[in-house]
Amino acid sequence: MKKTISLVLVAALLLLTGCMTHTHVVGEGGKGQIEAARQWYVLFGLVQINKVDTKEMAKGATNYTIKTETTPLDFLINIFTGIVSISSRTVEVSK
């Protein structure tokens, strides 16, 4: 019984780690067109590998929304790349 509970807890922790979203609204926020990019990190998120420029993604818009999140695709990618401490997250800008 204790092994089953432990296994369920470990499985839940593995499936629920990293599920987060940060949203930043600039001006009145975005209303439509979405541009997305993947941001990569090494050492489990401590060192950024590539630079995602959200201002460039907004292309001069004065009202836009920036959303950074760990999507299900990021989660799947991180299962394989996490072995060598590389992780990713998705950055979306809606204008």
C-alpha positions as CSV (number, residue, x, y, z in Angstrom):
1,M,0.0,0.0,0.0
2,K,2.8,2.4,0.9
3,K,4.6,1.7,-2.4
4,T,1.5,2.5,-4.4
5,I,1.0,5.8,-2.6
6,S,4.6,6.7,-3.1
7,L,4.5,5.8,-6.8
8,V,1.4,7.9,-7.3
9,L,3.0,10.9,-5.5
10,V,6.2,10.6,-7.5
11,A,4.1,10.4,-10.8
12,A,2.0,13.4,-9.8
13,L,5.1,15.4,-9.0
14,L,6.7,14.5,-12.3
15,L,3.6,15.4,-14.3
16,L,2.9,18.7,-12.5
17,T,6.4,20.2,-12.3
18,G,7.0,23.4,-14.4
19,C,3.3,24.1,-15.2
20,M,3.3,27.9,-15.0
21,T,2.3,30.9,-17.1
22,H,3.4,34.5,-16.8
23,T,1.3,37.1,-18.6
24,H,2.4,40.7,-19.1
25,V,0.0,43.2,-20.7
26,V,1.4,46.3,-22.4
27,G,-1.0,49.1,-23.1
28,E,-4.5,47.6,-23.7
29,G,-3.2,44.2,-24.5
30,G,-3.2,42.1,-27.6
31,K,-6.3,41.3,-29.5
32,G,-5.3,38.9,-32.3
33,Q,-2.2,38.0,-34.2
34,I,0.1,35.7,-32.2
35,E,3.8,35.3,-32.8
36,A,5.6,32.5,-30.8
37,A,9.2,31.5,-30.1
38,R,10.9,28.9,-28.0
39,Q,13.4,30.0,-25.3
40,W,16.1,27.6,-24.3
41,Y,18.0,27.3,-21.0
42,V,20.9,25.1,-19.7
43,L,21.7,24.1,-16.1
44,F,17.9,23.6,-15.4
45,G,16.9,27.1,-16.2
46,L,19.9,29.0,-14.7
47,V,21.6,30.1,-17.9
48,Q,19.8,31.4,-21.0
49,I,21.0,29.9,-24.3
50,N,19.1,32.1,-26.8
51,K,17.6,35.6,-26.6
52,V,13.9,36.0,-27.4
53,D,13.2,39.7,-28.0
54,T,9.6,40.4,-27.2
55,K,9.8,44.0,-28.3
56,E,11.0,42.8,-31.8
57,M,8.2,40.2,-31.8
58,A,5.6,43.0,-31.2
59,K,7.0,44.9,-34.2
60,G,6.3,48.4,-32.9
61,A,2.8,47.7,-31.6
62,T,1.8,49.8,-28.6
63,N,-0.8,47.4,-27.3
64,Y,0.3,43.8,-26.9
65,T,0.4,40.8,-24.5
66,I,3.4,38.7,-23.7
67,K,2.8,35.2,-22.4
68,T,5.6,32.9,-21.3
69,E,4.6,29.3,-20.4
70,T,5.7,25.7,-20.3
71,T,3.4,24.1,-22.8
72,P,2.7,20.3,-23.1
73,L,5.2,20.3,-26.0
74,D,7.8,21.9,-23.9
75,F,7.2,19.3,-21.2
76,L,7.7,16.5,-23.7
77,I,10.9,18.1,-25.1
78,N,12.2,18.7,-21.6
79,I,11.8,15.0,-20.7
80,F,14.5,14.2,-23.3
81,T,16.7,17.2,-23.0
82,G,16.5,17.4,-19.3
83,I,18.9,14.5,-19.0
84,V,21.6,17.0,-20.1
85,S,20.1,19.9,-18.1
86,I,18.6,21.7,-21.1
87,S,15.0,23.0,-20.8
88,S,12.7,25.1,-22.9
89,R,9.6,27.3,-22.6
90,T,7.3,29.1,-25.1
91,V,7.1,32.8,-25.5
92,E,4.0,34.2,-27.3
93,V,3.3,37.8,-28.2
94,S,-0.2,38.7,-29.3
95,K,-0.8,42.1,-31.0
